[in-house]
Amino acid sequence: MTRLKAFAPLAGLAALATCALAQAVTAQDAPKTPKPSPEVVAGIPVNYVEAKAGTYILPDALILNDGKHVRDAKTWIGQRRPEIVSLFETEQFGKAPGRPADESFEVFDKGTPALNGKAIRRQVKIYLTKDKTGPTIQLLMYLPAAATKPAPMLLSINFGAVQNAVDDPGIAPETVWDPKTNTRIQPTGRGFGKLDVEPLLDAGIGVATFYYGDVDPDYLGGFPNGIRARYAKPGGTEDNRPPDDWGTIAAWAWGMSRAQDYLETDKGVDSRRVAIHGISRLGKTAMWAGAHDERFAAVIASCSGEGGAALSHRNYGETIAHLTAPTRYPYQFAANFAKWGGFPDKAPMDANLLVALIAPRPLLLQTGDTDNWSDPKGEFLSAVAAGPVYRLLGKQDLGTDVWPAAKTPILRDGLSYYMHDGGHGMVPSDWGVYVQFLKQTLHPER
């Protein structure tokens, strides 16, 4: 076990983070006046005082369930990694099914010049059920028009409809879920989900995205409309699902794997070099997708926070209890997760183990220095604590335990961290860091 204390010299920082409501994957300006961090959420007080964060012990990624130490890559790959995956499946995200036997693809836009000649656009329907009437992913893709060989890709799971992701009149419009009516409606405004694809295309990297609600709705009461209901036993509901059944985050991560299934069939894509990305709850999603599906080459998690890169054992910012409160997001996780809300310091899993599951593949944790609800320091600390696993597997850890100032990226071949000057989500400067990270990890020049 790893013992950590507030202001511990090990990391020179506090620990725990989370992110609140969904924000756009957008090159947006940081708010001029940051929103104040909430003091009470779902009737539960929120602590932002470092001195009250307490002392805690993190689960050790390199100690097997039987107490033996992991000293080589073979033991990590063959024993410890499967133990940790099973732990998260049982206690946090839930157990998802495998690849559906009846999955099929319909490429309805096979390759149209787009974005002033910079891109070749493809649009694909990924049918997740045999009858094609169930949840269906509408995947939007742009490949670099100048590419002479299969291109690496960034797959970004999106809060908004695909037609709002890119300014392109050729995108087939889709609807989004409306919690008020429990139906799909036309999206209003441009809102969430704008992607700045041109810098990636200029770097030789393709982009793919899909609306997360295509897989499972993101609201209390949405269960009957999503993919989880298709796998539930007769009479199964959100309220009576097994305690280790998959929540929506596991479902969205499963959807990212289904998008990868298609990308492996596309001759324009180098499917061995697909990085994934998400913000906030979709940052958690990207982390779990990358942890669970080793086909993904790299992960970018923006403000993934509590349940993602932030440490649950530390009492700072959002906690498991806040996340799983009945009026908030219990549906996003396995029902088992809520039982740790009263004593997160006793939970057998934490963010450092989730980060470790992505090793040895590159991981970039991106956050903001005023996102106090998420505690960007805590995300950094979880990466520090996962560093020994990256080193064991021959990759670089962060190279420091001193929390960097905003606008000071740490980009390594294993673990990377970047904190912008601003709050939750993304700001324009983040894209430059993303491109730099992806160029050094996906190597589009090859």
Sequence and secondary structure as in RCSB ss.txt:
>XXXX:A:sequence
MTRLKAFAPLAGLAALATCALAQAVTAQDAPKTPKPSPEVVAGIPVNYVEAKAGTYILPDALILNDGKHVRDAKT
WIGQRRPEIVSLFETEQFGKAPGRPADESFEVFDKGTPALNGKAIRRQVKIYLTKDKTGPTIQLLMYLPAAATKP
APMLLSINFGAVQNAVDDPGIAPETVWDPKTNTRIQPTGRGFGKLDVEPLLDAGIGVATFYYGDVDPDYLGGFPN
GIRARYAKPGGTEDNRPPDDWGTIAAWAWGMSRAQDYLETDKGVDSRRVAIHGISRLGKTAMWAGAHDERFAAVI
ASCSGEGGAALSHRNYGETIAHLTAPTRYPYQFAANFAKWGGFPDKAPMDANLLVALIAPRPLLLQTGDTDNWSD
PKGEFLSAVAAGPVYRLLGKQDLGTDVWPAAKTPILRDGLSYYMHDGGHGMVPSDWGVYVQFLKQTLHPER
>XXXX:A:secstr
 EEEETTBTTTTB       S   SS     SS     SEETTEE    GGGS EEEE  TTB TTS B  SHHH
IIIIIHHHHHHHHHHHTS B   S TT EEEEEEEEEEETTTTEEEEEEEEE STTS S EEEEEEEEETT SS 
EEEEEEEESS GGGTSS TTS    EEETTTTEEE   SS S     HHHHHTT EEEEEEGGGTS  STT GGG
SHHHHHS TT  TTTS TTB  HHHHHHHHHHHHHHHHTT TTEEEEEEEEEEETHHHHHHHHHHHH TT  EEE
EES  TTTTS TTS SSS HHHHHSTTSSGGGS GGGGGGSS GGG S  HHHHHHHHTTS EEEEEETT TTT 
HHHHHHHHHHHHHHHHHTT    S SS   TT  B  SSEEEEEESSSSS  HHHHHHHHHHHHHHH TT 
